[in-house]
Each structure stands twice: as C-alpha cells, then as structure tokens.
C-alpha cells in the first residue's frame, strides 16, 4: 500500500482477519440488483480498460488513497503480463463502474472498485463472481469487510485459516 502521508512510501500490509466473498450459494444478490443485472442495460467487459479502472479507483477526490502512481504502474505491468485483471461496466459507451485485482491459480485478490453510476460497482462484483464460478475459482480475497460487501454475504476468517486455505489451493495448481 502507498502511505497517503508520504508520497514515496510503499509498505506491505496484512490484515489480522481476512474478508472473503463466497463463490457458492452464500453469495447473495439483492433482487433489484439481480433484475438490473439480467436486463442487460450494461455492457460488461474484462481487461478492456484496465488503466481507466485503476485510475478511477485511485481518484478519491479529497479522500486519501493507497493507490499511488507507482502502485498503478506496477498493476498496469501485471495486467500486461496477465496477472492483474479489470472487470468493467459500461453504460451508453461510458465506463461507469468496475473493479480490479490479481489472480493466482484459482484465487482472485480483489484490490479496489469504483462507480460513477448507482449500482455499477455492484454489477461489476456480480459479473466477477459469475466469471470466477465459470472458471472454477475457489476463493475471492477482498481483504476487508465493509457494508457494501457484507450485503453480498462476505465474511471474515482468521489470518491463520486464510493462509492454510491459500497454501492448499496454491499447491493444487
């Protein structure tokens, strides 16, 4: 993470508890959102606008962000190498929401999301989960829980459980 108080400082951060988004039936999509998702009013793409997504995620206005220019550059490089991915939501040709993260084996490490239109980041999350299910992923690491993710069934596990599960998955691939 970039330290918002020191422009050049980047540090590793590991939460004591880890937020996970379920890929099974525990993933809950509110009815209104499910209806909106199925209507097909949004165009959904993967890796079409990675730079734009990470830039939008880092643009918090007056609020400090952990996504410095150096971090953006590294993630853009990871995207070019096939490790980092963006899931984009478009409305009438405009990018209105999305998220990005890194995938290793069958684990997706979600980094950040944004929206400029109501529900667009939620649509991106539903799109991500459907895609990862189709690809037989086993875990979505969202790092921290927040009210936005809790409504979808996100939950916390201990760091020890998380590390054991991560090792188990990575050994398979």
Phi, psi and omega in degrees: 000149174273141176277115184297341180273342179229109189301331183261356186273124174235137181220158176276141180225131177232118179292151179289327171238153187242132176274134178233147175253125183290146175256000181257202184293349177287344176288117185251130176245118178305145185306314181298321179290319178299318179298314179298318180298316183285339180298332180077025179283344180254145169268132182245129182224163178235129175061021177276334185218050184303311181302319181293321180294310182295325177294317178295322178295327182275346182272090183256016181066235180281341182287137180293150179232152176273355185264089179281173177299320179298318178295317177303315181300318180294316180293324177297320176295317177298323176297317179298334180265002176087014181261323181257145186221148174241146177240117190249149177237123183242144175225121181050044176081000180252139174287116185243354179186164178171178177208163176216161178186188182243141174242134176225125184055238181247035177237133174249125180257098181290135182253309183197162178217163179211165171207148171241359179226139181311131176074359184294322178290328177292320176299319178299320180294316178298317177300314178302310182298315179299317179297313182294325175299314179299329181268006177062038174290157183249340188208138168241115177268116178254006177067296183234151175271149172213167182303325179300315182278329180301324182297340180266000180098011178300151184214167181251148173228163177289157178298322180297313179299315181302312182296320177298315181294318179298315178300317180300313181295314183295328178296332181285340188239000000 
